[in-house]
Amino acid sequence: ICKAQGKKARLMVSAASFCSTSCGSSTTNSAVAACGPFECSRLLKFHAGEELPHLCEEGLERLAALPPPVSLVSFLGDGRCGKSTLASGLVVDGSAECQSRGVLRPSAPANYFPVGDTGVPVTEGIDLCIVQVRDERNLMRSLVVLDCEGGDNPTSAARSVVDIVAMLGSTLIVQVVWGALGEGQLRQLGQGLAARDRLLTGGAGRALPGQRLLLVANGCHLRYADDHLAASLSESHGVNETARNELRANIKRAYEQIHFVTVPHDSDPTHLERLSELRLAVAQHCLPAALGGSQLSGAQMAELMRCAVVQLQSAGVVPVQSIFRHVLLDHLLLPLARRIAEGMESTLPDLSDGEYRTAPSDPRIAVMERFDNE
């Protein structure tokens, strides 16, 4: 029951797809963040001196309020490489569409995720924003943008559990690097996958919902050929570089699809155009979260995260299959069975008169078919 839906229709979203945003509040002393209805919410943070995280109710409540379908995209990568700025770009495009419809007219563009311009990291744990988008059938769905703290920063802690929690429900991982795609970004991906497999028990990656990977070179001034990604991931290195070949094989095995985009510095005249391409790539490849072929609601995603963090705090590992079974059974199948059973009871024949009936109607077959269909 924990097998993720393997194939789904790709969601082609136009530039006018983003139309509204729902966010909460965030407090960061050193950050420059937006105010008002487009502010982000805290989802996962750390108490001072503690290595294990705790979830924030403000973010969980907003996530839990979302009906299916829900798509989650996580921005991961090095610290101070512009992840929060790029993630804010998704929300900026959403609010820009609202401005054109007269919904909101801020006086100037804002950073919806906290950002800073020093070497000191700004994002701690995970912040989220929620953008409403339209799919190819013009139906609304929720795109949850997770902005995660960076790694590889000498002035901050190295905490792989942030990436683990983000990976649990995300259907798209956006891995950001500054300047150019290089071997270091591939090694960082490999290290993240190794940490995931170490902390997630019970099949790890095989038990997770299907994920796609979007590699982003931010602040990039280079022109890449169309086949550059394929060449970068090719397992064609010599026998003396077996580790590099294994690294590439592991990355390709972990993700259903891998894509690559570049975003130049914001002083480049093509910056906005490339940022729009990034947004469209996220909307296209971030599919609705699903388990066993059933789309998950925000409440189920929130419960999945709760269980994962509780297991991390108590046991130091995350039993993936047990958590998915809990989410699917307790928060999908059992509520469905109770709802259908209650409906069936109202259709049972009334035998209170004591009269004999030769062929009373039996609704069980139809009810079981309905359960299977739903």
Secondary structure, DSSP 8 states (H G I E B T S, - for coil): --------------TT---EEE------TT-B---STT--EEEEE--TT-SS-EE-HHHHHHHHT--S-EEEEEEEEBTTSSHHHHHHHHHHHHHHHHHHTTS---SS---SS-B-SSSS----SEEEEEEEEE-TTS-EEEEEEEEE--BS-TTS---HHHHHHHHHH-SEEEEEEESS--HHHHHHHHHHHHHHHHHEESSGGGGS---EEEEEEET------TTHHHHHT-----GGGHHHHHHHHHHHHH-S-EEEEEE--TTSTTHHHHHHHHHHHHHHH----EETTEE--HHHHHHHHHHHHHHHHHHSSEEHHHHHHHHHIIIIIHHHHHHHHHHHHTTS---TT----SS---THHHHHHHHHH-
